[in-house]
Each structure stands twice: as structure tokens, then as C-alpha cells.
Amino acid sequence: QVQLVESGGGLVQAGGSLRLSCAASGSIFSINVMGWYRQAPGKQRELVARMASGGSAVYKISVKDRFTISRDNAKNTVYLQMNSLKPEDTAVYYCNLNSGPSGMDYWGKGTLVTVSS
């Protein structure tokens, strides 16, 4: 059983910043990928950023100059620092963990980020 718990969402004005956190617990393989996805109104869930346990990261192109993903492997925690937020960043942000021989995906319940104009 793996559990992911997100925190840090909220309401901010355009240009503001938020930092999201996600802590994973349970039977977690040391080699894994943790990341953030989001689902905006009327859109499909999409990758925002992800980072492997070895430190390599990938970003959605539209956020790569504004968002920074980081993680603490000892705590099985991943963070997303979001700067220069735009109204189009408004979405429910979901934490994701991918690990295990079969590449199983685990999901948090999501945290809402609302950016006002």
C-alpha cells in the first residue's frame, strides 16, 4: 500500500508563488520517479514536472522557466516551487509516484491551485 499526500495549494494572484509538497509512504522502491500532474478546467490531466530518484528531471515546456521540481529521497517527498504564476496555471495538481517492476502508478488526491487575474 502506497499513500501520497499533497499540500501547499491555495489562491494566489497572478505573478505570485506557491510551493507544493507531496509525501509518500508505504512500500516504496528506492528507484522511482515522483512528479506532478495537473488537470485544468476542460482539459486532460497533463505532466507538469517529474524527477527520478537519481535526480534527472523533465518539465512541461510551458513551465520550465517558472517552476522547479526537487525531492528529498530520504523523506520520499517531492516539491514543486511555482513562480510567476499565471491564470492558466489554475488546476488541481496531483502528485504521482511511479515505481516497481511493473511501473505501477500511484496518485494523491490532489490540491487545488487557483491563480486570479
LINZIQUI-V538809 format. One record per residue. SS is DSSP state (a for helix, b for strand, c for the rest). PSI is psi in degrees with one decimal (* if undefined). Layout:
ss:psi
SS:PSI
SS:PSI
This chain:
ss:psi
c:126.1
b:134.9
b:136.2
b:130.7
b:118.3
b:155.6
b:163.8
c:-7.4
c:167.0
b:-167.0
b:126.4
b:158.8
b:155.3
c:136.1
c:-10.8
c:-175.9
c:152.7
b:153.5
b:121.3
b:145.9
b:148.1
b:121.3
b:127.9
b:143.3
b:158.8
b:-157.1
c:97.0
c:125.7
c:142.1
c:-28.9
c:113.1
b:176.5
b:130.8
b:144.9
b:-173.8
b:132.8
b:162.4
b:154.2
b:111.9
c:160.6
c:128.9
c:9.1
c:161.5
c:157.3
c:136.6
b:153.0
b:133.4
b:-54.3
b:151.9
b:153.8
b:130.4
b:161.4
c:-25.1
c:-10.0
c:-11.5
c:142.7
b:151.8
b:150.7
b:150.7
c:135.1
a:-38.6
a:-11.0
a:-4.3
c:-25.1
c:-3.2
c:-29.0
b:149.7
b:126.0
b:143.4
b:166.5
b:156.6
b:101.3
a:-34.8
a:-29.6
a:-1.1
c:47.6
b:137.8
b:146.0
b:154.8
b:108.8
b:120.3
b:116.5
c:162.7
c:48.6
c:145.2
c:155.6
a:-33.7
a:-7.1
a:-8.7
c:125.0
b:168.6
b:125.4
b:127.9
b:133.5
b:142.8
b:140.2
b:128.4
b:122.9
b:174.9
c:164.8
c:-31.1
c:4.1
c:43.6
b:139.2
b:136.8
b:145.2
b:143.7
c:176.1
c:-13.5
c:152.6
b:134.3
b:129.3
b:122.0
b:124.5
b:117.2
b:150.5
c:*
